[in-house]
Amino acid sequence: MTDSLEEYLYSIYALSKNNEGARVTDIANKMEVTKASTNNALNQLKEQGLINYEKYKNITLTKEGLARAKYIERRHELFKKFLEDIIKTDPHLVEQETERLAHCISCHTAAKLEKFIEEYMAKLEK
């Protein structure tokens, strides 16, 4: 899955937290892209079995789509914690840097980073 599609999936997840799903217009506005680009991405996500998408209806995540979106959210949380709490990145840069970093590592590296953060934070608490 491309970084761009991950962002669409994550946007749908964020906009769907009210359990009503997301609308094409809301996704396009959130991502600051055109509706045409959004529809193209949604069709790709539908083909991959990650969303339920029909014209003029709210978009919802499938079970697999929800699992992937939660994983993406977890990667974002990891990097945000790392940048804010461990290396004390300038607060104005945290969100932008989190977005960039969350999409450039493998699952294996993300797991290693999570373990590192847990161990580091545990040492600080002692």
For each residue, the residues with C-beta under 8 A, 3 or more apart:
1: 5 6 9 48 68
2: 5 6
3: 6 7 103 104
4: 7 8 41
5: 1 2 8 9 41 44 45 48
6: 1 2 3 9 10 68 72 103
7: 3 4 10 11 31 103
8: 4 5 11 12 27 31 38 41 42 45
9: 1 5 6 12 13 45 50 51 61 65 68 69 72
10: 6 7 13 14 69 72 73 76
11: 7 8 14 15 22 27 30 31
12: 8 9 15 16 21 22 27 45 51 59 60 61 65 69
13: 9 10 16 17 61 65 66 69 70 72 73
14: 10 11 17 30
15: 11 12 21 22 23 26 27 30
16: 12 13 19 20 21 22 59 60 61
17: 13 14
18:
19: 16
20: 16 58
21: 12 15 16 52 57 58 59 60
22: 11 12 15 16 26 27 58 59 60
23: 15 26 27 58 59
24: 27 28 35 38 39 42 59
25: 28 29 35
26: 15 22 23 29 30
27: 8 11 12 15 22 23 24 30 31 38 42 59
28: 24 25 31 32 33 34 35 37 38
29: 25 26 32
30: 11 14 15 26 27
31: 7 8 11 27 28 38
32: 28 29
33: 28 37 38
34: 28 37 38
35: 24 25 28 38 39
36: 39 40
37: 28 33 34 40 41
38: 8 24 27 28 31 33 34 35 41 42
39: 24 35 36 42 43
40: 36 37 43 44
41: 4 5 8 37 38 44 45
42: 8 24 27 38 39 45 46 51 53 59
43: 39 40 46 47 53
44: 5 40 41 47 48
45: 5 8 9 12 41 42 48 50 51 53 65
46: 42 43 49 50 51 52 53
47: 43 44
48: 1 5 44 45
49: 46 62 64 65
50: 9 45 46 61 62 64 65 68
51: 9 12 42 45 46 59 60 61 62 65
52: 21 46 59 60 61 62
53: 42 43 45 46 57 59
54: 57
55:
56:
57: 21 53 54
58: 20 21 22 23
59: 12 16 21 22 23 24 27 42 51 52 53
60: 12 16 21 22 51 52
61: 9 12 13 16 50 51 52 65 66 69
62: 49 50 51 52 65 66
63: 66 67
64: 49 50 67 68
65: 9 12 13 45 49 50 51 61 62 68 69
66: 13 61 62 63 69 70
67: 63 64 70 71
68: 1 6 9 50 64 65 71 72
69: 9 10 12 13 61 65 66 72 73
70: 13 66 67 73 74
71: 67 68 74 75
72: 6 9 10 13 68 69 75 76 102
73: 10 13 69 70 76 77
74: 70 71 77 78 110 114
75: 71 72 78 79 102 103 105 110
76: 10 72 73 79 80 98 99 102
77: 73 74 80 81
78: 74 75 81 82 102 110 113 114 117
79: 75 76 82 83 97 98 101 102 113
80: 76 77 83 84 94 95 98
81: 77 78 84 85 86 117
82: 78 79 85 86 87 113 117
83: 79 80 86 87 89 93 94 97 98 101
84: 80 81 88 89 91 94
85: 81 82 88 121
86: 81 82 83 117 120
87: 82 83
88: 84 85
89: 83 84 93 94 97
90: 93 94
91: 84 94
92:
93: 83 89 90 96 97
94: 80 83 84 89 90 91 97 98
95: 80 98 99
96: 93 99 100
97: 79 83 89 93 94 100 101
98: 76 79 80 83 94 95 101 102
99: 76 95 96 102 103
100: 96 97 103 104
101: 79 83 97 98 104 105
102: 72 75 76 78 79 98 99 105
103: 3 6 7 75 99 100
104: 3 100 101
105: 75 101 102 109 110 113
106: 109 110
107: 110 111
108: 111 112
109: 105 106 112 113
110: 74 75 78 105 106 107 113 114
111: 107 108 114 115
112: 108 109 115 116
113: 78 79 82 105 109 110 116 117
114: 74 78 110 111 117 118
115: 111 112 118 119
116: 112 113 119 120
117: 78 81 82 86 113 114 120 121
118: 114 115 121 122
119: 115 116 122 123
120: 86 116 117 123 124
121: 85 117 118 124 125
122: 118 119 125 126
123: 119 120 126
124: 120 121
125: 121 122
126: 122 123
